[in-house]
Amino acid sequence: MPRILASTNAEQREQTQRKVLDAFGELLFSHGLPGLTMTDVARRAGVGRTAIYNYFADLEQLLVAYALDETGRFLSDLKTDLARLDNPVDQLACYVRAQIEDLSKRHLPPGPAMRSVLSADSFAKLSVHVGELSSLLQNILQRAVDQGFLPPAPIPDLAHLIHGSLTASASRNTTDIEDRIEATVRFIQAGAGAHFDEFGKPIKLFSGAA
């Protein structure tokens, strides 16, 4: 009998795990978390009902793995997009747009719901990525202030208000979504104190340090 190479086993395991995570995301989006079972996920993924436990011990572990995977990929893509922009006000627009698009199609339950179904340790694992997102936004805002594109403000408080506005703007209704995103981008930029010339280019309010 041919011997199966370890790399082949590892690749097969990775592919199966990906199928389980994708199936879980689809079920979260279509049915929500309440009442969802490992058996449901196994059936959607085409994995044996008992075999799924070789990958995830329970629904909580699966939820954490899925959330970390989704947030990690979102962060990676967002950082790549931000790196293409030089102006911090344009970076703020990119951040806002990416967040609204993600929140509008997000499969994950909102933060309070996640906290209610996860143990403290599991929720703490997710908070690492949440903190990284907040730091990313605060860094953008601080650069904008330092360079004179935004007026001085308490950066953590401003970031908190922006995230609150983003959550309120999220919707799965795709009707006129581009118009809604653009309106929210402009609303948040203006609320932060940004000004633009007649061509929509950010202008400095004063000469910053950079």
N, C-alpha and C positions, 0 to 999 in steps of 0.2 A: 504494500500500500504506500503511495507517495507520501512523503513527509511534508507537512504544512509548515512553511517558514514562519518564524515569530513575527516578522514584519507583515506577513499576510494576515495573521491573526489580529495584530494591532490595527491594521487598516480596516479589517472587517468590524472590529469593535467600535472604531471611530465612526464608521458609516452607520452602524446600528444606533449608536448614541445620537448621531445627528438626526436620524429618522424619528427617534423618540422625542427629541427636543422640538422638532418641527411639528410633529403630531400634537404635542402638548400645546404649542402656540396656537395652532389652528382651533383646537377645542376651547382654549381660553377665549379666543376671539368670537367664536360662534355660540358658545354655551355659557361662558363665564366659569368662575372657580367653584361656586357652591354646587355640591353634588357630584363634582368631577371625581372619578376614581382612577386608580392605576390600571384597572381592567379596561376602562374606556380608552386610555392612552395607548395601551398595548394593542388593542383592536385597531385603532386608527393607524398606528405605526406598522402594523403587520408583524408584530413581535409576539411570541408566546406569552400567555398570561403570567406564568411564573418566571420566564426568562427575563422579563423586564427588571426584575429585582436584582439581576446581576449587574445592572447599570445604575439603578437608583434605589435606595433602601425604602423610600416612602415618598408620598406626594410632596411633603415639605422639602425634601432634598432635591426633588425634581424641579420644584418651583424656584428654589434658590439657584440651581444650576442654569435654568432657563433665563432667569432675570439677569444673572451675571453675564451670560453669553450675549444676550440682547444689548445690555448696557455697554458691555465691553466693545462690541462691534460699532455701536453708535458713537462712542467716544473716539474710537480710532478714525472713523470716517470724518467726524466733525473736526478733529485736529488736523487732518489732511486738508480739508477745505479751508480752515482758518489760516493755515500756513501759506496759502496762495494769495492772501490779502495783506496789504501793508497798513492800511488805515484802520485804527481801532473802532471807528464808528461803522465802517463797512463790516468789520469782524462782528460787531454787535448785531448787525442786521443778519449776518450769516448764522450766528448762534440762535437768534430768535426764530428765524425761518426753519432751521433744522429741528429745533425743539417743538415747534407747532406741528410740523409734518410728522414727527415721531409720535407725539402725544395723540394726534388724530387717528393714527393707525395702530397705536400701541395695543398689544394683547394683554399686557400686565394690568392687574388691578391697581387702583391708585394707592398711594402710600399708606393712608390710614387703614385701608382694607388689608394690605399686606401685613401691617403690624399686628392686626387682630388674628391672623391665621398662622403667623410664624413665631417661633421661640425667640427669646431675646438674642441668643447667639446667632441665629440665622438672619434676623433682621439687621444685626450689626454688620454682617458680611456685606449686605446690600448697601449699607450706609457709606461704605468706603467709596463706591462709585458715585453716590449722590454727592458726597463731599468733594470729589474730584470735579464734578460738573460745576458745583458752586465756586470752587477755586478758579476754574477756567473762566467763568463769567466775571468774577471779581478782578482777575488779572487784566481782562479786556477793558473793563471800566477804569481801572487804575491807570492803564496806559493812556486811555482817552483823556483822563484828567491831567496826567503829567504832560501830555503833548498839547494841552490847551483846547481840545475839541469838546470837552465837557466841563461844566463848572465844578468846583470842589464839592464833594458830598460824602456822607458816611457810606463807604463802599459796601460793607456787608448788608446794611439796611436797604440800599438801593438794589442790590442783587436779590434780596428777599422779595422786594416789591415786584421786580421784573418776573421772577419765577411764579409769583402769585398771579400776575397778569397772564402769563403763558398758560397756566393751568386753566384759568377761566376762559381762555380763548379756544382751548382744544375742543374739537367736535369731530365726530365721524361723518358728519354731513359733508359730502364732497362738492355740493353745489356752490359755485363761485369761490372755491377754496383759495385760488390764487389771489383774488381780490381781498379776501378776508386776511390772508397772510400778509399781504402788502400793507393793508391798513393797520394791522397790529404792529408790524415792523416800524412803520412811521410813528405810530402812537408811542411806542416804547422809546424810540430814539428821541422824539420830541420831549417826552416826559423826563428823560435823563438830562435834557438840556442841550441836545445837539442842534446845530443850525446848518443850513445848506444854501449853496448859491443857486442861481436861476437854472442851472443844469442838473441840480440834485446832488452836487458834490459836497461832501462835508467841509465846512470852513472852520478855522480856528477862532475861538472867542477871545483869546489872548495868546501871547507868546509863552509856550510851555517850556519846561526844562529840556525837552528833547526836540 
